[in-house]
């Protein structure tokens, strides 16, 4: 072989060697930073707040390759539906090739988060070693898993329990998990002594089997003391159930609030009074159910400590009152003659039965009314009030009804003293309407011994029947009767009487003398 060909071969080999060396250099050059995630405990518990730890590694896709360092690395874990991240960005510093940093955050896992896998985004920011002024951003994902099982949430809570009373609390629970819950029991625990279930702070109600997405409503009797407030009272609930594998399980605590209905209340309007000293009258008005529950067998009670005021009936039944319903009431009340006229305040209460059939009495309601001055039942005046001495005749009285009701079977009785007398001292009127005037007549005689020009008293009273069927006796009314001079010729009746006596005596004397001659 000549030297020239040998030289060409050596040159070719040198060129191939150089080219090969160049390719090797390209294959082993460092790649840009690249991040991977790993979660050692990826299972999340629904309805809890827990820690999530993600291992973040700066590594190449091919394990035989290297990556450049990432400077000033920080990682921000992002929210997804059902997972809220409660922690801020984490600073990780410089991460060289294959470097790993732990990113631990607090997360809130919703109770109704679906089962299965979920990808949580992590935003990574860093600076490249070749250009430290440039901030690069990339997003990677950490995979977590929610185990399929029965899980619960409260859909609705309705309370019909009033302050100072009892009522039902209805709780609606839903299975938001992926498995059925068998033989489920809802357990309730009150957090305040003002709220009890029956007489206990706790209660248990059987729910039965709840399949995925099924709801069930259970009711429990609740009671609130008189001093309870109209606010939310905390109650803790748990669901105890049998899982599909047969194991017993208890849900997380499901807290809710019970807001009691306001205390049952009543209002009184249109209050009016016809009370008068010495008479029987009425107190009337309208009672309204201003509360939020229906009451049955409601009775309005009239209360007073005044000894001169006596209700003939102290209670008036008004029946069933739904919220907003009203009913009228009227109390017949007798006011004695010893009472004083003027404004007075009585007390009204409403006694009723609640939804549970328990008899209760509402708060007192002030009932201010007035008692009018006393008055005569009748105005009485004489139609013919003058009678001649020694004579007689019909004596008529006009009687006016001052009462506010028609009276019936009015019997009048005349009372006289000498020199007045009567052969018929009773009169009768069948009825007298309010304000009406009727006339009643009697027989009246004026003895001859009366003094002409003198006024003598006659008294009269009335026994009558009211609209209520009561028979009452009125006050006694005095009516003046004037003695008048006799009219006509002849001796006065008195003189004639004296003359007659003298004549009789004279005749007697004459007879005596004749027999004794």
RODO-2510 file (C-alpha; in nm, 4 decimals, decimal comma):
residues 517
     n   res          X          Y          Z
     1     x     0,0000     0,0000     0,0000
     2     x     0,1241     0,3428    -0,0904
     3     x     0,1602     0,6061     0,1705
     4     x    -0,1154     0,8270     0,0173
     5     x    -0,4008     0,5817     0,0624
     6     x    -0,2809     0,5050     0,4115
     7     x    -0,2836     0,8732     0,4967
     8     x    -0,6442     0,9078     0,3698
     9     x    -0,7601     0,6190     0,5846
    10     x    -0,6016     0,7667     0,8950
    11     x    -0,7622     1,1038     0,8205
    12     x    -1,1049     0,9449     0,7774
    13     x    -1,0700     0,7642     1,1053
    14     x    -0,9761     1,0878     1,2810
    15     x    -1,2820     1,2656     1,1354
    16     x    -1,5180     0,9842     1,2410
    17     x    -1,3675     0,9902     1,5885
    18     x    -1,4250     1,3641     1,6199
    19     x    -1,7807     1,3382     1,4960
    20     x    -1,8503     1,0537     1,7408
    21     x    -1,7103     1,2553     2,0245
    22     x    -1,9428     1,5404     1,9286
    23     x    -2,2550     1,3164     1,9393
    24     x    -2,1599     1,1827     2,2795
    25     x    -2,1361     1,5357     2,4143
    26     x    -2,4912     1,6236     2,2949
    27     x    -2,6455     1,3079     2,4510
    28     x    -2,5038     1,3793     2,7940
    29     x    -2,5980     1,7514     2,8135
    30     x    -2,8278     1,8490     3,1160
    31     x    -3,2019     1,9003     3,0530
    32     x    -3,4254     2,1817     3,1841
    33     x    -3,5728     2,1329     3,5352
    34     x    -3,8648     1,8911     3,5404
    35     x    -4,0885     1,8107     3,8419
    36     x    -4,2635     1,4931     3,9473
    37     x    -4,5031     1,4278     4,2399
    38     x    -4,5657     1,1391     4,4734
    39     x    -4,8212     1,1034     4,7579
    40     x    -4,7340     0,8371     5,0109
    41     x    -5,0799     0,8515     5,1844
    42     x    -5,3223     0,9434     4,9076
    43     x    -5,6491     0,8308     5,0759
    44     x    -5,8642     1,1219     5,1945
    45     x    -6,1439     1,1158     5,4535
    46     x    -6,4558     1,3052     5,3424
    47     x    -6,5900     1,5671     5,5782
    48     x    -6,2601     1,6243     5,7554
    49     x    -5,9737     1,8705     5,7712
    50     x    -5,6443     1,6897     5,7326
    51     x    -5,2850     1,7187     5,6163
    52     x    -5,1790     1,6325     5,2625
    53     x    -4,8087     1,5720     5,2018
    54     x    -4,6760     1,5712     4,8438
    55     x    -4,3188     1,4724     4,7563
    56     x    -4,1921     1,7040     4,4787
    57     x    -3,8802     1,5854     4,2848
    58     x    -3,6717     1,7628     4,0184
    59     x    -3,5933     1,4723     3,7836
    60     x    -3,5600     1,3888     3,4160
    61     x    -3,8048     1,1637     3,2382
    62     x    -3,5195     0,9171     3,1664
    63     x    -3,3418     0,8079     3,4790
    64     x    -3,0115     0,7997     3,2908
    65     x    -3,0441     1,1692     3,2119
    66     x    -2,9759     1,4698     3,4315
    67     x    -3,1644     1,7997     3,4769
    68     x    -3,0376     2,1424     3,5546
    69     x    -3,0849     2,2831     3,9044
    70     x    -3,3954     2,4941     3,9741
    71     x    -3,3370     2,8031     4,1850
    72     x    -3,5760     2,9677     4,4389
    73     x    -3,8409     2,7030     4,3917
    74     x    -4,1857     2,7591     4,5470
    75     x    -4,4960     2,5389     4,5216
    76     x    -4,8639     2,6353     4,5547
    77     x    -5,1217     2,3574     4,5993
    78     x    -5,4503     2,4550     4,4308
    79     x    -5,8184     2,3919     4,5101
    80     x    -6,0477     2,1545     4,3240
    81     x    -6,4167     2,0707     4,3700
    82     x    -6,4497     1,9077     4,7101
    83     x    -6,0989     1,9976     4,8307
    84     x    -6,0145     2,3410     4,9702
    85     x    -5,6508     2,4137     5,0479
    86     x    -5,6078     2,6095     5,3709
    87     x    -5,2275     2,6645     5,3498
    88     x    -5,0213     2,9224     5,1641
    89     x    -4,7356     2,8825     4,9129
    90     x    -4,4405     2,6755     5,0282
    91     x    -4,0809     2,7971     4,9677
    92     x    -3,8499     2,5068     4,8681
    93     x    -3,5229     2,6828     4,7794
    94     x    -3,2693     2,5327     4,5320
    95     x    -3,3476     2,1895     4,3891
    96     x    -3,0668     2,0195     4,2002
    97     x    -3,0965     1,7054     3,9878
    98     x    -3,3016     1,4319     4,1681
    99     x    -3,3594     1,6595     4,4673
   100     x    -3,6870     1,5972     4,6587
   101     x    -3,8816     1,8363     4,8817
   102     x    -4,1917     1,7664     5,0944
   103     x    -4,4861     1,9994     5,0495
   104     x    -4,7340     1,9654     5,3405
   105     x    -5,0607     2,1600     5,3448
   106     x    -5,3886     2,1598     5,5367
   107     x    -5,6892     2,0692     5,3267
   108     x    -6,0658     2,0710     5,3924
   109     x    -6,2341     1,7707     5,2319
   110     x    -6,6061     1,8117     5,1642
   111     x    -6,8447     1,5551     5,3038
   112     x    -7,0081     1,5049     4,9656
   113     x    -6,6905     1,4712     4,7610
   114     x    -6,7325     1,1880     4,5081
   115     x    -6,5390     0,8692     4,5621
   116     x    -6,2508     0,7726     4,3356
   117     x    -5,9315     0,9460     4,2219
   118     x    -5,8855     1,3250     4,2157
   119     x    -5,5952     1,5243     4,0675
   120     x    -5,4777     1,8165     4,2802
   121     x    -5,2873     2,0868     4,0847
   122     x    -4,9536     2,2175     4,2126
   123     x    -4,8104     2,5330     4,0568
   124     x    -4,4282     2,5367     4,0685
   125     x    -4,2304     2,8550     4,0100
   126     x    -3,8496     2,8688     3,9808
   127     x    -3,5559     3,0436     3,8142
   128     x    -3,3228     2,8785     3,5619
   129     x    -2,9508     2,8617     3,6409
   130     x    -2,8624     2,9908     3,2919
   131     x    -3,0917     3,2934     3,3245
   132     x    -3,1509     3,3790     3,6868
   133     x    -3,3655     3,6811     3,6047
   134     x    -3,6356     3,4769     3,4331
   135     x    -3,9089     3,3152     3,6501
   136     x    -4,0488     3,0007     3,4966
   137     x    -4,3829     2,8383     3,5860
   138     x    -4,5076     2,4850     3,5434
   139     x    -4,8042     2,2871     3,6778
   140     x    -4,7896     1,9300     3,7991
   141     x    -5,0604     1,7157     3,9599
   142     x    -5,0781     1,5011     4,2722
   143     x    -5,3235     1,2103     4,2616
   144     x    -5,5369     1,1439     4,5735
   145     x    -5,8155     0,8969     4,6299
   146     x    -6,1489     0,9068     4,8138
   147     x    -6,2694     0,5670     4,9221
   148     x    -6,6237     0,4707     4,8264
   149     x    -6,8413     0,4294     5,1390
   150     x    -7,1576     0,5542     5,3009
   151     x    -7,1336     0,9216     5,3926
   152     x    -7,3993     1,1545     5,5261
   153     x    -7,5050     1,5152     5,5255
   154     x    -7,8058     1,6944     5,6724
   155     x    -8,0382     1,8271     5,4051
   156     x    -8,2915     2,0114     5,6195
   157     x    -8,3915     2,0798     5,9792
   158     x    -8,7388     2,2083     6,0731
   159     x    -8,8442     2,2941     6,4268
   160     x    -9,1994     2,3315     6,5588
   161     x    -9,0998     2,3560     6,9263
   162     x    -9,1873     2,6905     7,0895
   163     x    -9,0194     2,8677     7,3767
   164     x    -9,1695     2,7315     7,6958
   165     x    -9,3322     2,4405     7,5139
   166     x    -9,2833     2,1198     7,3205
   167     x    -9,2912     2,0336     6,9523
   168     x    -9,1278     1,8216     6,6864
   169     x    -8,7866     1,8694     6,5274
   170     x    -8,7675     1,7068     6,1823
   171     x    -8,4208     1,6172     6,0514
   172     x    -8,3620     1,5083     5,6897
   173     x    -8,0400     1,3100     5,6298
   174     x    -7,8933     1,2097     5,2913
   175     x    -7,6409     0,9343     5,2085
   176     x    -7,3962     1,1141     4,9782
   177     x    -7,1551     0,8203     4,9663
   178     x    -7,1158     0,5384     4,7189
   179     x    -7,2294     0,2526     4,9435
   180     x    -7,5495     0,1697     5,1267
   181     x    -7,5853     0,2125     5,5022
   182     x    -7,7925    -0,0595     5,6677
   183     x    -7,9797    -0,0360     6,0004
   184     x    -7,8833     0,3274     6,0306
   185     x    -7,9641     0,5131     6,3544
   186     x    -7,9531     0,8915     6,3938
   187     x    -7,8176     0,9879     6,7369
   188     x    -7,8776     1,3441     6,8642
   189     x    -7,7097     1,5244     7,1525
   190     x    -7,8197     1,8687     7,2751
   191     x    -7,5470     2,1112     7,3688
   192     x    -7,7641     2,3249     7,6015
   193     x    -7,9831     2,2459     7,9019
   194     x    -8,2543     2,4776     7,7664
   195     x    -8,3208     2,2263     7,4866
   196     x    -8,4066     1,8661     7,5659
   197     x    -8,5542     1,5720     7,3801
   198     x    -8,8376     1,4674     7,6037
   199     x    -8,6627     1,4879     7,9392
   200     x    -8,3205     1,3858     7,8122
   201     x    -8,0328     1,5689     7,6486
   202     x    -8,0001     1,2896     7,3900
   203     x    -8,2255     1,0979     7,1555
   204     x    -8,1967     0,8134     6,9027
   205     x    -8,4184     0,7513     6,6018
   206     x    -8,4094     0,4535     6,3644
   207     x    -8,3459     0,5507     6,0014
   208     x    -8,3253     0,2099     5,8331
   209     x    -8,1345     0,1417     5,5112
   210     x    -8,0075     0,4394     5,3126
   211     x    -7,8790     0,3718     4,9645
   212     x    -7,6500     0,6093     4,7749
   213     x    -7,8188     0,9521     4,7333
   214     x    -8,1274     0,8464     4,9340
   215     x    -8,2803     1,0726     5,1987
   216     x    -8,4839     0,9982     5,5080
   217     x    -8,6634     1,2335     5,7492
   218     x    -8,6957     1,1466     6,1163
   219     x    -8,8789     1,3393     6,3879
   220     x    -8,7960     1,3808     6,7536
   221     x    -8,9918     1,5532     7,0321
   222     x    -8,8123     1,8601     7,1657
   223     x    -8,8872     2,0838     7,4651
   224     x    -8,7616     2,4299     7,5535
   225     x    -8,7769     2,5970     7,8933
   226     x    -8,9680     2,9200     7,9589
   227     x    -8,6421     3,1170     7,9801
   228     x    -8,5140     2,9936     7,6417
   229     x    -8,4252     3,2512     7,3781
   230     x    -8,5284     3,2621     7,0141
   231     x    -8,1879     3,1666     6,8746
   232     x    -8,0095     2,8611     6,7388
   233     x    -7,9387     2,5867     6,9910
   234     x    -7,6543     2,3573     6,8834
   235     x    -7,7210     1,9861     6,8382
   236     x    -7,4590     1,7252     6,7431
   237     x    -7,5741     1,4325     6,5295
   238     x    -7,4034     1,1121     6,4199
   239     x    -7,5225     0,8237     6,2066
   240     x    -7,4458     0,4761     6,3351
   241     x    -7,4825     0,2126     6,0633
   242     x    -7,3736    -0,1216     5,9237
   243     x    -7,1428    -0,1030     5,6203
   244     x    -7,1804    -0,3319     5,3192
   245     x    -6,9064    -0,5574     5,4527
   246     x    -7,1001    -0,6026     5,7782
   247     x    -6,8720    -0,3879     5,9916
   248     x    -7,0233    -0,1324     6,2307
   249     x    -6,9394     0,2270     6,1509
   250     x    -7,0162     0,5748     6,2821
   251     x    -7,0228     0,8867     6,0695
   252     x    -6,8439     1,2068     6,1479
   253     x    -7,0309     1,4558     6,3667
   254     x    -7,3041     1,6430     6,1818
   255     x    -7,3866     1,9598     6,3770
   256     x    -7,7004     2,1666     6,3244
   257     x    -7,9020     2,4344     6,5029
   258     x    -8,2568     2,4250     6,6371
   259     x    -8,4350     2,7611     6,6323
   260     x    -8,7393     2,7537     6,8635
   261     x    -9,0628     2,9188     6,7643
   262     x    -9,1357     3,2369     6,9587
   263     x    -9,3417     3,1880     7,2722
   264     x    -9,7119     3,1570     7,1923
   265     x    -9,8684     3,5021     7,2158
   266     x   -10,2117     3,6635     7,1930
   267     x   -10,3325     4,0173     7,1417
   268     x   -10,6572     4,1894     7,2420
   269     x   -10,8204     4,4664     7,0374
   270     x   -11,1521     4,6560     7,0289
   271     x   -11,1780     4,6497     7,4075
   272     x   -11,5035     4,8132     7,5272
   273     x   -11,6955     4,8422     7,8535
   274     x   -12,0553     4,9118     7,9605
   275     x   -11,9712     4,8780     8,3294
   276     x   -12,1470     5,1167     8,5659
   277     x   -12,1527     5,1473     8,9432
   278     x   -12,4404     4,9484     9,0870
   279     x   -12,5269     4,7735     8,7618
   280     x   -12,4496     4,4704     8,5539
   281     x   -12,2544     4,5411     8,2338
   282     x   -12,0150     4,3855     7,9856
   283     x   -11,6480     4,3922     7,8902
   284     x   -11,6097     4,2982     7,5237
   285     x   -11,3192     4,2675     7,2820
   286     x   -11,1434     4,0635     7,0163
   287     x   -10,8608     3,8176     7,0886
   288     x   -10,6073     3,7337     6,8124
   289     x   -10,3555     3,4497     6,7906
   290     x   -10,0347     3,6426     6,7188
   291     x    -9,8127     3,3349     6,7598
   292     x    -9,6864     3,0871     6,5006
   293     x    -9,8762     2,7754     6,6053
   294     x   -10,2393     2,6708     6,6017
   295     x   -10,4051     2,6470     6,9428
   296     x   -10,7151     2,4460     7,0282
   297     x   -10,9759     2,4673     7,3050
   298     x   -10,8784     2,8290     7,3638
   299     x   -11,0502     3,0066     7,6545
   300     x   -11,0235     3,3764     7,7460
   301     x   -10,9936     3,4232     8,1238
   302     x   -11,1003     3,7388     8,3126
   303     x   -10,9057     3,8118     8,6320
   304     x   -10,9525     4,0879     8,8916
   305     x   -10,8640     4,1501     9,2548
   306     x   -11,1299     4,4238     9,2936
   307     x   -11,3897     4,2987     9,5451
   308     x   -11,6538     4,5313     9,3986
   309     x   -11,6272     4,3807     9,0488
   310     x   -11,7684     4,0306     9,0045
   311     x   -11,7699     3,8508     8,6676
   312     x   -12,0768     3,6330     8,6362
   313     x   -11,8629     3,3961     8,4276
   314     x   -11,4831     3,4286     8,4445
   315     x   -11,4072     3,2454     8,1185
   316     x   -11,5284     3,2554     7,7594
   317     x   -11,4476     2,9744     7,5129
   318     x   -11,3248     3,0860     7,1679
   319     x   -11,2287     2,7432     7,0245
   320     x   -10,9488     2,6825     6,7742
   321     x   -10,7314     2,9744     6,6645
   322     x   -10,4856     2,9360     6,3806
   323     x   -10,2020     3,1900     6,3493
   324     x   -10,3622     3,5261     6,2728
   325     x   -10,7167     3,4117     6,3574
   326     x   -10,9385     3,6285     6,5806
   327     x   -11,2489     3,5693     6,7913
   328     x   -11,4820     3,7985     6,9842
   329     x   -11,5490     3,7605     7,3566
   330     x   -11,7854     3,9188     7,6087
   331     x   -11,7869     3,8990     7,9898
   332     x   -12,1007     3,9775     8,1935
   333     x   -11,9814     4,1632     8,5019
   334     x   -12,1654     4,2978     8,8051
   335     x   -12,0385     4,6156     8,9697
   336     x   -12,1527     4,6735     9,3276
   337     x   -12,2908     4,9976     9,4691
   338     x   -11,9725     5,0281     9,6762
   339     x   -11,7535     5,0573     9,3672
   340     x   -11,6100     5,3885     9,2563
   341     x   -11,6393     5,5205     8,9055
   342     x   -11,3269     5,5753     8,6960
   343     x   -11,0619     5,3917     8,4931
   344     x   -10,9742     5,0407     8,6039
   345     x   -10,7326     4,7778     8,4740
   346     x   -10,8199     4,4113     8,4683
   347     x   -10,6198     4,1119     8,3412
   348     x   -10,6997     3,8789     8,0531
   349     x   -10,5232     3,5501     7,9774
   350     x   -10,5715     3,2831     7,7123
   351     x   -10,5704     2,9200     7,8190
   352     x   -10,5211     2,6712     7,5332
   353     x   -10,3870     2,3353     7,4236
   354     x   -10,0753     2,3204     7,2065
   355     x    -9,9840     2,0815     6,9236
   356     x    -9,8947     1,8153     7,1766
   357     x   -10,2315     1,8454     7,3535
   358     x   -10,0733     2,0017     7,6622
   359     x   -10,2824     2,2689     7,8332
   360     x   -10,0979     2,5978     7,8640
   361     x   -10,1766     2,9525     7,9704
   362     x   -10,0434     3,2556     7,7850
   363     x    -9,8941     3,5673     7,9390
   364     x   -10,1220     3,8226     8,1043
   365     x   -10,2788     4,0893     7,8832
   366     x   -10,3685     4,4271     8,0350
   367     x   -10,7342     4,5229     7,9883
   368     x   -10,7896     4,8912     8,0785
   369     x   -11,1606     4,9845     8,0960
   370     x   -11,3749     5,2504     8,2622
   371     x   -11,6550     5,2166     8,5163
   372     x   -11,9217     5,4832     8,4715
   373     x   -12,0975     5,6725     8,7492
   374     x   -12,4046     5,5162     8,9030
   375     x   -12,7453     5,6091     8,7637
   376     x   -13,1102     5,5470     8,8364
   377     x   -13,2662     5,2634     8,6444
   378     x   -13,5747     5,4786     8,5977
   379     x   -13,6901     5,8370     8,5861
   380     x   -14,0198     5,8577     8,7751
   381     x   -14,2541     6,1578     8,7810
   382     x   -14,6180     6,2091     8,8793
   383     x   -14,8650     6,2897     8,6031
   384     x   -15,1278     6,4219     8,8489
   385     x   -14,9437     6,4972     9,1690
   386     x   -15,2157     6,6995     9,3437
   387     x   -15,4990     6,5397     9,5474
   388     x   -15,7785     6,7256     9,7267
   389     x   -15,7974     6,6842    10,1002
   390     x   -16,0654     6,4355    10,1922
   391     x   -16,0938     6,2912     9,8440
   392     x   -15,9211     6,0398     9,6206
   393     x   -15,8898     5,9025     9,2689
   394     x   -15,6399     5,7730     9,0137
   395     x   -15,2736     5,8527     9,0714
   396     x   -15,0536     5,8150     8,7540
   397     x   -14,6748     5,7975     8,7250
   398     x   -14,4569     5,8284     8,4140
   399     x   -14,1744     5,5743     8,4162
   400     x   -13,8736     5,6124     8,1803
   401     x   -13,6278     5,3221     8,1240
   402     x   -13,2721     5,4557     8,1667
   403     x   -13,1118     5,1171     8,1084
   404     x   -12,9532     5,0065     7,7805
   405     x   -13,1780     4,7044     7,7440
   406     x   -13,5463     4,6317     7,7211
   407     x   -13,7007     4,5291     8,0529
   408     x   -14,0157     4,3181     8,0847
   409     x   -14,2817     4,2243     8,3365
   410     x   -14,2378     4,5485     8,5267
   411     x   -14,4335     4,5354     8,8545
   412     x   -14,4693     4,8666     9,0399
   413     x   -14,5416     4,8828     9,4149
   414     x   -14,6693     5,2034     9,5855
   415     x   -14,5764     5,2715     9,9500
   416     x   -14,7791     5,5355    10,1419
   417     x   -14,7979     5,6850    10,4898
   418     x   -15,0905     5,8712    10,6455
   419     x   -15,2663     6,0824    10,5426
   420     x   -15,2178     5,9028    10,2085
   421     x   -15,3715     5,5618    10,1483
   422     x   -15,4517     5,3357     9,8554
   423     x   -15,6998     5,0662     9,7834
   424     x   -15,4905     4,9475     9,4831
   425     x   -15,1163     5,0056     9,5355
   426     x   -14,9770     4,7856     9,2542
   427     x   -14,9323     4,8509     8,8815
   428     x   -14,7949     4,6554     8,5835
   429     x   -14,6183     4,7362     8,2547
   430     x   -14,5480     4,4542     8,0086
   431     x   -14,2233     4,6000     7,8641
   432     x   -14,0244     4,9215     7,8437
   433     x   -13,7578     4,9684     7,5786
   434     x   -13,4382     5,1711     7,6425
   435     x   -13,5303     5,5396     7,6700
   436     x   -13,9048     5,4669     7,6433
   437     x   -14,1579     5,6246     7,8856
   438     x   -14,4646     5,4317     7,9993
   439     x   -14,7442     5,5206     8,2449
   440     x   -14,8566     5,3233     8,5492
   441     x   -15,1639     5,4065     8,7625
   442     x   -15,2685     5,3466     9,1247
   443     x   -15,5629     5,4313     9,3523
   444     x   -15,4796     5,7179     9,5946
   445     x   -15,6814     5,8857     9,8733
   446     x   -15,6002     6,1949    10,0812
   447     x   -15,7520     6,1841    10,4305
   448     x   -15,9502     6,4794    10,5568
   449     x   -15,6943     6,5273    10,8300
   450     x   -15,4366     6,6320    10,5714
   451     x   -15,3290     6,9928    10,5651
   452     x   -15,4125     7,1681    10,2436
   453     x   -15,1094     7,3084    10,0642
   454     x   -14,8743     7,0581    10,2255
   455     x   -14,6685     6,8080    10,0204
   456     x   -14,6630     6,4433    10,1295
   457     x   -14,4213     6,1753     9,9991
   458     x   -14,5238     5,8640     9,8098
   459     x   -14,2645     5,5912     9,7390
   460     x   -14,2553     5,3404     9,4566
   461     x   -14,0205     5,0608     9,3432
   462     x   -14,0145     4,8239     9,0476
   463     x   -13,9471     4,4564     9,0095
   464     x   -13,8522     4,3673     8,6501
   465     x   -13,6911     4,1054     8,4259
   466     x   -13,3804     4,1727     8,2121
   467     x   -13,2898     4,0368     7,8677
   468     x   -13,0827     3,7676     8,0401
   469     x   -13,3870     3,6450     8,2306
   470     x   -13,2716     3,7850     8,5639
   471     x   -13,5355     3,9339     8,7959
   472     x   -13,4154     4,2496     8,9698
   473     x   -13,5584     4,4957     9,2203
   474     x   -13,4978     4,8636     9,1594
   475     x   -13,4171     5,1385     9,4045
   476     x   -13,7105     5,3101     9,5754
   477     x   -13,8186     5,6395     9,4191
   478     x   -13,9986     5,9152     9,6167
   479     x   -14,2699     6,1138     9,4427
   480     x   -14,4279     6,4303     9,5913
   481     x   -14,8079     6,4454     9,6398
   482     x   -14,9567     6,7872     9,7190
   483     x   -15,2682     6,8204     9,9340
   484     x   -15,5123     7,0661     9,7748
   485     x   -15,8132     7,2544     9,9186
   486     x   -16,1428     7,0739     9,8558
   487     x   -16,3401     7,2110     9,5644
   488     x   -16,7267     7,2800     9,5459
   489     x   -17,0119     7,4100     9,8001
   490     x   -17,1017     7,2889    10,1512
   491     x   -16,9116     7,2106    10,4529
   492     x   -16,5807     7,0500    10,4270
   493     x   -16,5777     6,6807    10,4630
   494     x   -16,4231     6,7146    10,8095
   495     x   -16,6927     6,9506    10,9342
   496     x   -16,9664     6,7253    10,8031
   497     x   -16,8171     6,4413    10,9943
   498     x   -16,8113     6,6403    11,3189
   499     x   -17,1732     6,7518    11,2682
   500     x   -17,2793     6,3957    11,2123
   501     x   -17,1202     6,2952    11,5401
   502     x   -17,2972     6,5786    11,7232
   503     x   -17,6334     6,4756    11,5742
   504     x   -17,5832     6,1167    11,6758
   505     x   -17,4927     6,2214    12,0286
   506     x   -17,7970     6,4468    12,0459
   507     x   -18,0282     6,1692    11,9390
   508     x   -17,8780     5,9454    12,1998
   509     x   -17,9281     6,1993    12,4765
   510     x   -18,2953     6,2542    12,3764
   511     x   -18,3652     5,8813    12,3827
   512     x   -18,2067     5,8543    12,7276
   513     x   -18,4137     6,1382    12,8744
   514     x   -18,7377     5,9957    12,7298
   515     x   -18,6802     5,6590    12,8911
   516     x   -18,6111     5,8084    13,2287
   517     x   -18,9159     6,0342    13,2630
***
